[in-house]
Amino acid sequence: MAQVKANSMRVQAKKNKVHVFDIVNYVVFVIIALIVLIPIWKVLVDSFNSVGVYRFMLWPEDFTFNGYLTIFTTVRLYRPFLNSVITTVLGTLLGLVLSTLGGYVLTQKDMPGRNALSFFLLFTMIFSGGMIPEYLVMRQLHLVDTMWILVIKHGMNVYNLVLMKNFFEGIPESLFEAAKIDGCSPMGIFFKIVLPLSKAALASIGLMYAVTVWNDYSTVQIYITNPDQVNFQYKLRVMIMDGDTPTTAYKVSQNTLYYAAIIVAILPFMAAYPFLQKYFVQGVNVGAVKE
């Protein structure tokens, strides 16, 4: 009895023992978290600070909402923000549809030409036609000078497709066999079995698509000249880089206005992330572990 108790105490002592690796690991991740959070905190503080002096402060020296009031009351920012919302929603939906269908097709081992199609898709991850051929293609598709180019251009991401394919291959084969025995068609299997089991992957990859489309201003800069078709990120860049600040009845410094605009730009994803965090944590390693 005493021996068993002694062994139990030793096992408990091993569990409670603090390893040097754990300490170093925690310290490194705390440093990384601070590196990420400190710039965000500075931008947030400066967006509420009416003093337009560039220095680091933990709290606003002169608290004000004028930066946000200026952004929300500037009518010419409404259309770009609405364009960003529309293109992000449609681009994310299109990307998810193409990635899930493409990934599911590539999991069909008896499909003719499966390896050739996989090679063709992976080839595009390494080599591309370049900016000028891409521009000519977009012009032939009549996508130049329209915001729909943001939807089409990001509609297919081969990397996300490969992640979905790997995730689908991780679903137990017995589920597919049981569905086939019950007379379920391939598309029936996709909608009734594959998609319900892929919520984590859909949330993770959907977030990647949404962030990509929402933050894309370079495509607007190259392909769009119509001011009614630009997105909010491009308008934000013009404000910051070209000094095209809106004039309103609110007294606000340029720096305060810039930082308020940045917070408004990232606010939608800051608000959505807590609801997607459960699925995002599950799907962050999509396809990384095979059973």
Sequence and secondary structure as in RCSB ss.txt:
>XXXX:A:sequence
MAQVKANSMRVQAKKNKVHVFDIVNYVVFVIIALIVLIPIWKVLVDSFNSVGVYRFMLWPEDFTFNGYLTIFTTV
RLYRPFLNSVITTVLGTLLGLVLSTLGGYVLTQKDMPGRNALSFFLLFTMIFSGGMIPEYLVMRQLHLVDTMWIL
VIKHGMNVYNLVLMKNFFEGIPESLFEAAKIDGCSPMGIFFKIVLPLSKAALASIGLMYAVTVWNDYSTVQIYIT
NPDQVNFQYKLRVMIMDGDTPTTAYKVSQNTLYYAAIIVAILPFMAAYPFLQKYFVQGVNVGAVKE
>XXXX:A:secstr
 HHHHHHHHHHHHHHH   HHHHHHHHHHHHHHHHHHHHHHHHHHHHTB     S  SS SSB  HHHHHHHH G
GGHHHHHHHHHHHHHHHHHHHHHHHHHHHHHT TT TTHHHHHHHHHHHHH    HHHHHHHHHHTT TTSTHHH
HHHTS  HHHHHHHHHHHHTS HHHHHHHHHTT  HHHHIIIIITGGGHHHHHHHHHHHHHHHHH  HHHHHH  
 TTS  HHHHHHHHHHH      SS   HHHHHHHHHHHHHHHHHHHHHHHHHHHHHHTTTTT   
